[in-house]
Amino acid sequence: MDKCQEAQIFRHACKVFNGKKIVDEDWHYILEAGRMSPSSFGMEPWRFLVVKSQKIKEQLQPLCWNQKQISTCSHLLIIKNQIALVQDEEYIAKMFARRGLSQEATAQYIERYKSFIKPLDIDVWTAKQCYIAMESMMLAVAFRHIDSCPIEGFEREKVERFLGLDTAKERVAVIVTFGFRLNPQPAHHRLPLEELVQKL
Ligand SMILES: Cc1cc2nc3c(=O)[nH]c(=O)nc-3n(C[C@H](O)[C@H](O)[C@H](O)COP(=O)(O)O)c2cc1C
């Protein structure tokens, strides 16, 4: 078994953490894994809001189905999907300019991007990509034997109101908690490949 497979087995949705804190170097490594995640057109439509304050975690818990992960984790990460930014001319220009293409190719690329996003639900499109960043972080951290739990069980509008977000600009896509497990890991339940893989 290689290290990635080991990490996949180690990772599970940790329901309660033991209170031990993640050291700064490991936390930086987690954020780097998020930063390096792939995104559609390379637009990086996420921003990572880090919550270390115990008081804020406790205030958030009732808005997150009262889940214990929220208040027992070491670090809580709110991944915000960027709605306004990915439609902002200046940001679009900046993100495409760094590819080092000719002016003409850049302009064509931007046109393609704009026509691609035109029919999309931008909230859904950007949120989907936040989930990719979340999984990058959860898997990376498992290599270092740090636990995580993805959290979709929260009242989105209430959390956004609590954070004072301008939801026309950005929304809460998903929350991830990180720390160290209190309890032994339960077995993974997965369908066999024969049931998942189809062939043409
Ligand atoms: C997008 C997403 C949201 C999730 N939200 C929650 C949640 O709010 N609370 C929770 O305890 N687990 C949550 N989970 C964990 C899943 O229940 C878990 O990954 C699944 O049951 C498989 O178990 P395992 O990850 O331990 O192998 C979520 C998982 C994903 C991918």
The ligand as a Gaussian input file, in Angstrom:
#p B3LYP/6-31G(d) Opt

LIG

0 1
 C      -19.750000      17.522000       1.251000
 C      -19.820000      16.724000       2.490000
 C      -20.522000      17.180000       3.575000
 C      -20.548000      16.459000       4.771000
 N      -21.184000      16.985000       5.865000
 C      -21.097000      16.329000       7.036000
 C      -21.626000      16.902000       8.217000
 O      -22.206000      17.982000       8.231000
 N      -21.466000      16.222000       9.366000
 C      -20.826000      14.996000       9.430000
 O      -20.713000      14.443000      10.502000
 N      -20.323000      14.448000       8.322000
 C      -20.429000      15.077000       7.136000
 N      -19.894000      14.522000       6.013000
 C      -19.179000      13.231000       6.133000
 C      -19.865000      12.070000       5.423000
 O      -21.008000      11.686000       6.138000
 C      -18.835000      10.948000       5.309000
 O      -17.772000      11.396000       4.502000
 C      -19.413000       9.679000       4.696000
 O      -20.436000       9.159000       5.497000
 C      -18.327000       8.614000       4.520000
 O      -17.681000       8.369000       5.735000
 P      -16.105000       8.564000       5.900000
 O      -15.754000       9.892000       5.339000
 O      -15.871000       8.499000       7.391000
 O      -15.442000       7.443000       5.177000
 C      -19.890000      15.206000       4.824000
 C      -19.197000      14.741000       3.709000
 C      -19.136000      15.496000       2.571000
 C      -18.328000      14.998000       1.412000

